[in-house]
Amino acid sequence: MTDEDSGPDAAADDVADGDGDDAELTYADSGVDIDASEAATAALIGAVGDSEGDYAGLLDIGDRYLALATDGVGTKLLVAEALGDYSTIGIDCIAMNVNDLVAAGVRPVAFVDYLAVEDPDEDVSEQVGRGLDRGADRADIELVGGETAVMPEVIQGLDLAGTAAGLAGKDDVFEGVAQPGDAIVGWRSSGIHSNGLTLARTAATRTHEYTDPYPYDDYETIGDALLEPTRIYTDLLDPLRAHGVHGAAHVTGGGWTNLKRLGEHRYVIDDPYEAQSVFRFVQEEGNVSDEEMHRTFNMGTGFVAAVDPDRASSLADASGGRVIGHVEDGDGVAIRGLEL
């Protein structure tokens, strides 16, 4: 979406006031307050003590690090439940974990899952398992076990989460800090991925059902568009290492503000990937502002890396990405006329 007059950027020109279906929708309105969530996370970290690593926890085991990342699928599960299609959520579960390891410079090697259900269902479990197997194949990792818990007094429907383990030599882990003057290389997302679904679901179901026809040509139903599996970026690890990237970011919760995890600089994104049609649909149906969209969703770019400018084009060519911006002194993220 490089043209600011098309796509999601143009969908919220006229924001109506009020409490009806035309009222501007925010992530907080739909039930997720990012500021409150970050404060709660900080409180948890403060209680247990700091761990080494940002995207993954790093354990020094001598000549290398053992890294662990844990995450779940989130409210994307409610879309799967509505459609009765659980065949792709296992891909999401693995992707959300291994992508964080890649952002740290760690090679994922193994995964364990945790499936909690209200009632055991053989067909649902088989679908979940099929997705996990496909995700592991895409990520080139081993499924080494898991746990299924039946908890009718705790769980409504089901919840799926997991933990990925990875290994990295101590010189392989990314510094995680960008430098002014760095180029920013980006890689396309596959769609919404598995973040911001509470906002996306709320917007999509204001006047529609998940089974309603999707208004664009990409998918058959609205639910199909929301269920598009998260892209797995493990194939980027070798090119990232070979080009000496200073840091990488998986664009997940918090949208484009994730770039601030690479340090307090100004990140100028002047050539982002075009956002997929699902973002236009969510923005139009929810009357969501451009800023809220970019603070919540990846908007077409799922992974980024900061690298020396003289190595950026080579990295992009070697990995199917492209140079989308640069780092400079200052603060915030500039993208599509917005200052985040």
C-alpha positions as CSV (number, residue, x, y, z in Angstrom):
1,M,0.0,0.0,0.0
2,T,2.5,2.6,-1.2
3,D,-0.3,4.9,-2.5
4,E,-1.8,6.9,0.3
5,D,-5.0,7.5,-1.7
6,S,-5.9,3.8,-1.8
7,G,-6.4,0.8,0.5
8,P,-6.8,1.1,4.3
9,D,-5.2,4.5,4.4
10,A,-8.2,6.1,2.7
11,A,-10.9,4.1,4.4
12,A,-11.3,6.3,7.5
13,D,-11.5,9.7,6.0
14,D,-14.9,10.4,7.5
15,V,-15.1,9.3,11.1
16,A,-18.6,9.5,12.6
17,D,-19.3,10.2,16.2
18,G,-21.7,8.3,18.4
19,D,-22.2,4.8,19.7
20,G,-23.8,3.1,16.7
21,D,-22.3,1.0,14.0
22,D,-20.6,4.0,12.4
23,A,-18.8,5.0,15.6
24,E,-15.0,4.9,15.3
25,L,-13.8,1.6,16.8
26,T,-10.5,1.2,18.7
27,Y,-8.7,-1.8,20.1
28,A,-9.6,-0.7,23.7
29,D,-13.3,-0.3,22.7
30,S,-13.2,-3.9,21.4
31,G,-11.8,-5.2,24.7
32,V,-8.0,-4.9,24.6
33,D,-6.3,-2.0,26.2
34,I,-2.7,-2.1,25.0
35,D,-1.4,0.3,27.7
36,A,-3.0,-1.7,30.5
37,S,-1.7,-4.9,29.0
38,E,1.8,-3.6,28.8
39,A,1.6,-2.3,32.4
40,A,0.4,-5.8,33.6
41,T,3.3,-7.4,31.7
42,A,5.8,-5.1,33.2
43,A,4.4,-5.9,36.7
44,L,4.8,-9.6,36.0
45,I,8.4,-9.2,34.8
46,G,9.2,-7.0,37.7
47,A,8.0,-9.7,40.1
48,V,10.0,-12.6,38.6
49,G,13.1,-10.6,37.7
50,D,14.6,-9.7,34.4
51,S,15.6,-12.3,31.9
52,E,18.2,-12.0,29.2
53,G,16.7,-11.5,25.7
54,D,13.7,-9.6,24.3
55,Y,11.8,-11.8,21.9
56,A,13.1,-14.9,23.6
57,G,14.4,-16.0,26.9
58,L,18.1,-16.9,26.6
59,L,19.8,-19.4,28.9
60,D,23.6,-19.6,28.9
61,I,24.5,-23.2,28.5
62,G,28.3,-22.8,27.9
63,D,29.3,-22.1,24.3
64,R,25.8,-21.2,23.2
65,Y,22.3,-20.2,24.2
66,L,19.2,-22.2,24.7
67,A,16.3,-20.0,23.9
68,L,12.6,-20.3,24.7
69,A,9.6,-18.5,23.4
70,T,6.0,-19.0,24.4
71,D,2.8,-17.7,22.9
72,G,-0.7,-18.7,21.9
73,V,-3.3,-18.2,19.1
74,G,-5.5,-15.7,20.9
75,T,-9.0,-14.8,19.9
76,K,-8.4,-16.1,16.4
77,L,-9.7,-19.3,18.0
78,L,-13.2,-17.8,18.1
79,V,-13.2,-17.4,14.3
80,A,-12.1,-21.0,14.0
81,E,-14.9,-22.0,16.3
82,A,-17.5,-20.1,14.4
83,L,-16.5,-21.7,11.1
84,G,-15.8,-25.1,12.6
85,D,-12.4,-25.1,11.0
86,Y,-9.4,-25.6,13.3
87,S,-7.1,-26.9,10.6
88,T,-4.8,-23.8,10.4
89,I,-4.6,-22.6,14.0
90,G,-1.7,-24.9,14.7
91,I,0.3,-23.1,12.1
92,D,-0.4,-19.8,13.9
93,C,0.6,-21.3,17.2
94,I,4.0,-22.4,15.9
95,A,4.5,-19.2,13.8
96,M,3.9,-16.8,16.7
97,N,6.7,-18.6,18.7
98,V,9.3,-19.4,16.0
99,N,9.1,-16.0,14.5
100,D,10.1,-14.5,17.9
101,L,13.1,-16.8,18.0
102,V,14.1,-15.7,14.5
103,A,13.8,-12.0,15.6
104,A,16.4,-12.8,18.3
105,G,18.8,-14.5,15.9
106,V,18.0,-18.0,17.2
107,R,17.3,-21.1,15.2
108,P,14.1,-22.9,16.3
109,V,14.5,-26.6,16.8
110,A,11.6,-28.0,18.8
111,F,8.0,-27.2,19.9
112,V,5.6,-28.4,22.6
113,D,1.9,-27.5,22.5
114,Y,-0.7,-27.1,25.2
115,L,-4.3,-27.7,24.3
116,A,-6.9,-26.9,26.9
117,V,-10.5,-27.8,26.1
118,E,-13.9,-27.6,27.7
119,D,-14.9,-31.0,26.2
120,P,-12.7,-33.4,24.3
121,D,-13.6,-33.7,20.6
122,E,-11.7,-36.1,18.4
123,D,-12.3,-34.2,15.2
124,V,-11.2,-30.9,16.6
125,S,-8.1,-32.4,18.1
126,E,-7.3,-34.0,14.8
127,Q,-7.6,-30.7,13.0
128,V,-5.4,-28.9,15.6
129,G,-2.8,-31.7,15.2
130,R,-2.8,-31.4,11.5
131,G,-2.2,-27.7,11.7
132,L,0.6,-28.2,14.2
133,D,2.2,-30.8,11.8
134,R,2.0,-28.4,8.9
135,G,3.4,-25.5,10.9
136,A,6.4,-27.7,12.1
137,D,7.1,-28.7,8.6
138,R,7.1,-25.0,7.4
139,A,9.3,-24.0,10.3
140,D,11.6,-27.0,9.9
141,I,11.3,-28.0,13.6
142,E,10.4,-31.1,15.5
143,L,7.2,-31.6,17.5
144,V,8.5,-33.2,20.7
145,G,5.4,-33.5,22.8
146,G,2.5,-31.6,24.3
147,E,-0.4,-31.7,26.8
148,T,-4.1,-31.8,26.4
149,A,-6.1,-30.7,29.5
150,V,-9.9,-31.1,29.9
151,M,-11.1,-28.2,32.1
152,P,-14.8,-27.5,31.7
153,E,-14.9,-25.1,34.7
154,V,-12.0,-23.0,33.4
155,I,-12.2,-23.2,29.5
156,Q,-15.0,-22.2,27.2
157,G,-14.4,-24.0,23.9
158,L,-10.6,-24.4,23.7
159,D,-7.3,-22.6,24.0
160,L,-4.1,-23.4,22.2
161,A,-0.6,-22.3,23.2
162,G,2.9,-23.6,23.0
163,T,6.6,-23.1,23.6
164,A,9.4,-23.2,21.0
165,A,13.0,-24.0,21.9
166,G,15.9,-22.8,19.9
167,L,19.7,-22.9,19.9
168,A,22.2,-20.2,18.9
169,G,25.9,-19.6,19.2
170,K,26.8,-16.7,21.3
171,D,28.0,-14.7,18.3
172,D,24.9,-15.5,16.3
173,V,22.4,-13.8,18.6
174,F,21.4,-10.4,17.2
175,E,22.4,-7.3,19.2
176,G,18.8,-6.2,18.9
177,V,19.6,-2.5,18.6
178,A,19.4,-0.5,15.4
179,Q,21.7,2.4,14.6
180,P,21.0,5.7,13.0
181,G,21.8,5.4,9.3
182,D,20.7,1.8,9.2
183,A,18.4,0.7,6.3
184,I,15.2,-1.2,7.2
185,V,14.5,-4.3,5.2
186,G,11.0,-5.7,5.3
187,W,9.2,-8.9,4.4
188,R,5.6,-9.3,3.5
189,S,3.0,-10.7,5.9
190,S,0.3,-13.2,4.9
191,G,-2.5,-11.0,6.4
192,I,-3.6,-10.2,9.9
193,H,-1.5,-13.0,11.4
194,S,-2.6,-13.7,15.0
195,N,-2.6,-10.3,16.6
196,G,-5.4,-7.7,16.8
197,L,-8.1,-10.3,16.2
198,T,-10.3,-8.8,18.9
199,L,-10.5,-5.5,17.0
200,A,-10.8,-7.3,13.7
201,R,-13.5,-9.6,14.9
202,T,-15.5,-6.7,16.5
203,A,-15.3,-4.7,13.3
204,A,-16.1,-7.6,11.0
205,T,-19.2,-8.7,13.0
206,R,-20.8,-5.3,13.4
207,T,-23.1,-6.0,10.5
208,H,-21.8,-9.4,9.2
209,E,-21.4,-13.0,10.1
210,Y,-18.1,-14.9,9.7
211,T,-19.8,-17.0,7.1
212,D,-20.9,-14.1,5.0
213,P,-19.3,-13.7,1.5
214,Y,-16.0,-11.8,1.6
215,P,-16.4,-8.5,-0.5
216,Y,-13.1,-9.0,-2.3
217,D,-11.8,-11.8,-4.5
218,D,-9.2,-13.1,-2.1
219,Y,-11.4,-15.4,0.0
220,E,-14.8,-17.1,0.0
221,T,-16.0,-15.9,3.4
222,I,-15.1,-13.2,5.9
223,G,-14.0,-15.9,8.3
224,D,-11.6,-17.3,5.7
225,A,-9.9,-14.0,5.4
226,L,-9.4,-13.7,9.2
227,L,-8.1,-17.3,9.5
228,E,-5.3,-16.9,6.9
229,P,-2.4,-18.5,8.7
230,T,0.6,-16.5,10.0
231,R,3.6,-16.5,7.8
232,I,6.6,-18.3,9.2
233,Y,9.9,-16.5,8.8
234,T,12.5,-19.2,9.8
235,D,13.9,-19.2,6.2
236,L,15.2,-15.6,6.9
237,L,17.6,-16.7,9.6
238,D,20.6,-17.6,7.4
239,P,20.4,-14.5,5.2
240,L,19.9,-12.3,8.3
241,R,23.0,-13.7,9.9
242,A,25.0,-13.6,6.7
243,H,24.4,-9.9,6.3
244,G,25.1,-9.0,9.9
245,V,21.8,-7.4,10.8
246,H,21.9,-5.3,13.9
247,G,18.4,-6.3,15.0
248,A,15.1,-7.7,13.8
249,A,11.5,-7.3,14.8
250,H,8.5,-9.5,14.3
251,V,5.6,-7.1,13.7
252,T,2.9,-8.5,16.1
253,G,0.9,-6.9,19.0
254,G,1.3,-3.2,18.9
255,G,1.7,-3.1,15.1
256,W,4.4,-0.7,13.9
257,T,5.3,0.5,17.3
258,N,7.1,-2.9,17.6
259,L,10.0,-1.2,15.8
260,K,10.7,0.7,19.0
261,R,12.0,-2.5,20.5
262,L,15.1,-1.9,18.3
263,G,16.0,1.2,20.3
264,E,14.8,4.7,20.8
265,H,15.3,6.1,17.3
266,R,13.1,7.4,14.5
267,Y,12.0,4.7,12.1
268,V,11.0,6.2,8.7
269,I,9.1,3.7,6.6
270,D,8.7,5.2,3.1
271,D,8.1,2.1,1.0
272,P,6.0,-0.4,3.0
273,Y,4.3,-3.3,1.4
274,E,0.7,-2.8,0.3
275,A,-1.8,-3.9,3.0
276,Q,-3.9,-6.9,2.1
277,S,-7.6,-6.4,1.5
278,V,-8.5,-7.7,4.9
279,F,-7.1,-4.6,6.5
280,R,-9.3,-2.4,4.2
281,F,-12.3,-4.5,5.2
282,V,-11.6,-4.2,8.9
283,Q,-11.0,-0.5,8.7
284,E,-14.1,0.2,6.7
285,E,-16.4,-2.0,8.8
286,G,-15.1,-0.7,12.1
287,N,-14.5,2.9,11.0
288,V,-11.0,2.5,12.5
289,S,-8.5,5.4,12.2
290,D,-5.3,5.0,10.2
291,E,-3.3,5.5,13.4
292,E,-5.2,2.8,15.3
293,M,-4.8,0.4,12.3
294,H,-1.0,0.9,12.3
295,R,-0.8,0.6,16.1
296,T,-2.6,-2.7,16.0
297,F,-1.9,-4.6,12.8
298,N,1.2,-5.4,10.6
299,M,-0.6,-3.7,7.7
300,G,1.1,-5.9,5.1
301,T,4.7,-6.2,6.5
302,G,5.2,-9.0,9.0
303,F,9.0,-8.9,9.7
304,V,11.7,-6.2,9.5
305,A,15.4,-6.0,10.1
306,A,17.9,-3.1,10.6
307,V,21.1,-3.5,8.7
308,D,24.0,-1.5,7.3
309,P,22.8,0.5,4.3
310,D,25.5,-1.0,2.0
311,R,24.2,-4.5,2.7
312,A,20.5,-3.8,2.6
313,S,19.9,-4.5,-1.1
314,S,21.9,-7.7,-1.0
315,L,19.9,-8.9,2.0
316,A,16.6,-8.1,0.3
317,D,17.7,-9.8,-2.9
318,A,18.8,-12.9,-1.0
319,S,15.7,-13.3,1.0
320,G,12.7,-12.1,-1.0
321,G,12.4,-8.8,0.9
322,R,12.8,-5.2,0.0
323,V,14.2,-2.0,1.5
324,I,11.3,-0.2,3.1
325,G,12.9,2.6,5.1
326,H,15.7,3.8,7.3
327,V,16.7,4.7,10.9
328,E,17.5,8.2,12.0
329,D,18.0,10.2,15.1
330,G,14.8,11.1,16.9
331,D,11.9,9.1,18.2
332,G,8.8,7.3,16.9
333,V,7.7,5.6,13.7
334,A,6.8,7.5,10.6
335,I,4.7,5.6,8.1
336,R,2.1,6.7,5.5
337,G,1.9,10.2,6.8
338,L,1.5,9.0,10.4
339,E,3.8,9.6,13.4
340,L,3.4,6.7,15.9
